[in-house]
């Protein structure tokens, strides 16, 4: 009989990232599945877009914040390295300056993601899909 071992923390993080990315892009999509890039406004199907982070996902405190994550085309997200200033300007139009400043401050909070926190992100994403 094979014993199923729990996923490693790195695999849990990867799974949480993937599911959260799908959830956010779907949340922002219209009834046909199309979204706009937050920086250049190109319109594509959510499956063709990235999940762009305003605050780099290396900052764990904001990694899974809804308002920190919006669809972004690969051109802006990868080739333009997030196009941060345009992302910020457009994010202010969507969520307001106070929220953007809150995210900018929150990124410095110390957060340790234990197994249970990644599992919660995964569970929340599954429930809302």
LOVEX-124703 format. One line per 8 residues: their letters; for each residue z, x, y of N, C-alpha, C. Coordinates in steps of 0.001 Angstrom, whole numbers. Each point is the difference from the previous one (the first is absolute). Example, Ala and Ser with C-alpha at 12.3 -4.5 7.8 and 13.67 -1.06 7.14 Angstrom:
AS = 7800 13190 -5690 0 -890 1190 0 900 1200 ~ -720 -350 1050 60 820 1190 730 -770 1090 $
end
This chain:
XXXXXXXX = 0 837 -1175 0 -837 1175 0 887 1245 ~ -922 -296 909 -123 775 1231 995 -489 1038 ~ 668 946 639 936 -333 1071 -739 141 1326 ~ 76 -1030 826 -649 45 1306 967 612 1002 ~ -358 1172 491 833 684 976 -250 -563 1391 ~ 1025 15 844 -215 -471 1369 -933 950 748 ~ -702 -546 977 -901 825 802 804 1024 798 ~ -599 1154 211 629 1016 841 28 -504 1443 $
XXXXXXXX = 825 612 828 80 -388 1414 -1370 158 658 ~ -707 1085 -281 -1312 218 625 -1003 -1067 -425 ~ 55 -447 -1253 -903 -1060 -448 395 -1349 593 ~ 1304 -216 150 454 -1232 663 -478 -35 1443 ~ 104 1132 688 -435 93 1398 -1497 -277 94 ~ -771 576 -892 -1452 -198 -4 -351 -1476 -250 ~ 712 -620 -926 -239 -1409 -305 404 -885 1183 ~ 1140 294 605 460 -766 1165 -1008 133 1141 $
XXXXXXXX = -493 1215 238 -996 217 1051 -1263 -814 -253 ~ -481 37 -1235 -1240 -706 -347 159 -1510 177 ~ 1090 -552 -525 215 -1449 90 259 -443 1436 ~ 754 799 757 262 -341 1399 -1293 44 808 ~ -836 976 -269 -1289 120 683 -867 -1234 -249 ~ -79 -408 -1242 -783 -1190 -353 571 -1231 705 ~ 1318 -137 -61 657 -1156 631 -308 -64 1493 ~ 153 1110 715 -219 -4 1451 -1449 -287 365 $
XXXXXXXX = -942 582 -738 -1411 -245 310 -363 -1452 -282 ~ 534 -561 -1077 -250 -1412 -302 631 -913 1047 ~ 1216 341 445 677 -812 1021 -807 -83 1287 ~ -691 1057 338 -766 54 1244 -1414 -548 -152 ~ -387 -340 -1230 -1381 -446 -222 -186 -1478 325 ~ -1250 -341 314 -330 -1404 238 -236 -695 -1345 ~ -411 -1248 41 -169 -774 -1241 -1120 536 -899 ~ -852 870 540 -1072 616 -787 366 1411 -464 $
XXXXXXXX = 1185 468 367 458 1317 -415 -368 1121 958 ~ -459 -348 1203 -405 1031 960 1113 304 993 ~ 68 1273 378 976 476 984 -712 854 1038 ~ 688 237 1116 -518 887 1037 837 1270 21 ~ -643 1122 201 692 1275 176 817 -97 1290 ~ 1246 377 -61 865 -102 1175 -451 928 1123 ~ -728 1060 -318 -387 940 1048 -1412 -227 528 ~ -989 -162 -864 -1386 -136 484 -548 -1423 -139 $
XXXXXXXX = 762 -871 -640 -327 -1422 -165 -1183 -280 -931 ~ -470 1002 -751 -1054 -266 -969 530 -1037 -994 ~ -849 -897 -456 394 -1085 -911 -549 297 -1390 ~ 899 51 -968 -379 230 -1396 947 -790 -901 ~ -385 -94 -1279 870 -641 -979 1248 859 -164 ~ 1143 -642 -240 1269 736 -95 -42 1090 -1064 ~ -796 -187 -1046 -90 1010 -1064 -722 1262 462 ~ -759 -93 1078 -746 1147 530 771 730 1099 $
XXXXXXXX = 1192 -480 307 805 574 1083 1203 744 -563 ~ 549 883 835 1239 698 -313 1160 -774 614 ~ 1195 348 -418 1200 -499 658 446 1101 950 ~ -320 -150 1278 339 1019 986 1435 -136 468 ~ 677 1117 123 1381 30 488 16 472 1447 ~ 686 -721 864 198 451 1369 899 1236 -3 ~ 1174 -131 -591 894 1141 -212 -328 537 -1389 ~ -303 1261 -85 -366 641 -1259 948 -416 -1123 $
XXXXXXXX = -557 -265 -1173 835 -484 -1101 974 1044 -526 ~ -88 1216 491 1007 1011 -328 1367 -358 556 ~ 26 -842 1019 1266 -500 541 396 -1227 -806 ~ 954 165 -901 348 -1063 -938 570 -1249 666 ~ 655 160 1142 628 -1150 653 -1017 -1061 422 ~ -1228 409 260 -1026 -954 437 -1143 -162 -1007 ~ 82 690 -1104 -1084 20 -994 -435 -1400 -436 ~ 955 -885 -246 -314 -1336 -506 264 -1097 1038 $
XXXXXXXX = 3 363 1259 163 -989 1075 -1336 -714 216 ~ 36 -1310 -11 -1221 -791 180 -753 400 1265 ~ 707 93 1122 -658 290 1280 -438 1453 149 ~ 308 829 -961 -453 1387 7 -1298 163 -797 ~ -423 -1039 -664 -1126 67 -927 -1045 -1062 304 ~ -1204 450 307 -1112 -918 258 -1269 570 -620 ~ -950 -877 -328 -1268 485 -550 -680 966 966 ~ -569 1036 -587 -703 1002 789 -1165 513 -841 $
XXXXXXXX = -1143 158 634 -1152 515 -742 256 1473 -341 ~ -665 470 -1023 179 1386 -431 -417 973 1092 ~ -1012 -358 764 -447 872 1095 1143 265 978 ~ 685 -1052 404 1115 164 946 1234 595 -678 ~ 329 -488 -1194 1223 415 -668 -58 1446 -490 ~ -1130 388 -570 -98 1346 -592 -712 961 938 ~ -1219 -319 354 -813 940 772 500 173 1429 ~ 578 -1058 556 565 105 1358 1516 144 -36 $
XXXXXXXX = 532 276 -1174 1433 233 -227 883 -1100 582 ~ -450 -1235 -154 766 -1159 431 -315 -469 1402 ~ -700 823 777 -352 -352 1382 1226 -601 702 ~ 1066 785 16 1335 -471 371 71 -692 1358 ~ -626 535 1018 141 -618 1332 -651 -1383 49 ~ -1167 -151 -633 -637 -1331 -41 791 -950 -895 ~ 532 537 -1108 836 -813 -887 1184 -543 800 ~ 671 876 746 1165 -403 781 -368 -1059 1035 $
XXXXXXXX = -1072 225 745 -428 -962 1027 -271 -1374 -607 ~ -701 -27 -1125 -333 -1275 -642 1217 -629 -673 ~ 904 833 -505 1219 -525 -605 871 -690 1050 ~ 55 560 1187 752 -636 1094 -561 -1392 277 ~ -1325 -143 -38 -616 -1308 223 389 -1009 -1087 ~ 256 490 -1211 318 -877 -1134 1493 -323 -78 ~ 848 1038 71 1437 -204 -246 865 189 1244 ~ -579 524 1074 755 208 1231 563 1403 135 $
XXXXXXXX = 207 397 1238 476 1356 304 1403 266 -548 ~ 884 -1003 74 1370 187 -500 10 324 -1488 ~ -838 -698 -772 -58 249 -1444 -569 1383 -295 ~ -1011 404 728 -590 1334 -192 1048 1072 304 ~ 733 -182 1074 1045 970 352 1130 -3 -1021 ~ 299 -1167 -567 1013 -70 -1066 -433 814 -1211 ~ -1271 -146 -386 -528 774 -1126 51 1499 296 ~ -364 368 1213 -1 1411 379 1405 602 -73 $
XXXXXXXX = 1017 -771 311 1382 479 -99 490 -15 -1447 ~ -371 -1054 -725 490 -177 -1365 -467 1109 -933 ~ -1134 596 291 -539 1027 -901 969 1157 -212 ~ 917 203 949 948 1108 -105 1252 -335 -799 ~ 131 -1249 -418 1150 -378 -823 -118 654 -1377 ~ 1125 415 -521 19 604 -1328 54 -1104 -1044 ~ -961 17 -890 -66 -982 -1077 -251 747 -1298 ~ 757 -353 -1006 -214 574 -1327 -451 -1139 -897 $
XXXXXXXX = -1219 110 -481 -521 -1037 -881 391 321 -1432 ~ 938 -741 -505 409 119 -1389 -918 -894 -840 ~ 117 132 -1267 -801 -799 -940 54 -1489 352 ~ 1188 -506 291 165 -1435 256 -781 -455 1231 ~ -130 848 1010 -739 -390 1199 -1503 -72 -269 ~ -538 953 -747 -1418 -72 -373 -254 -1218 -885 ~ 928 -261 -915 -153 -1161 -872 21 -1297 807 ~ 814 -51 1059 43 -1189 862 -1322 -195 736 $
XXXXXXXX = -583 1075 520 -1303 -90 663 -1036 -534 -983 ~ 0 537 -1205 -949 -427 -1038 193 -1484 -309 ~ 1249 -422 -181 287 -1389 -316 -405 -927 1154 ~ 315 384 1227 -382 -811 1161 -1517 -148 106 ~ -715 1056 -299 -1465 -48 73 -573 -891 -1088 ~ 582 31 -1170 -479 -849 -1106 272 -1467 283 ~ 1171 -300 582 364 -1380 309 -921 -613 1034 ~ -448 813 939 -812 -513 1114 -1496 158 -204 $
X = -428 347 -1196 -1448 163 -212 -619 -1197 -659 $
end
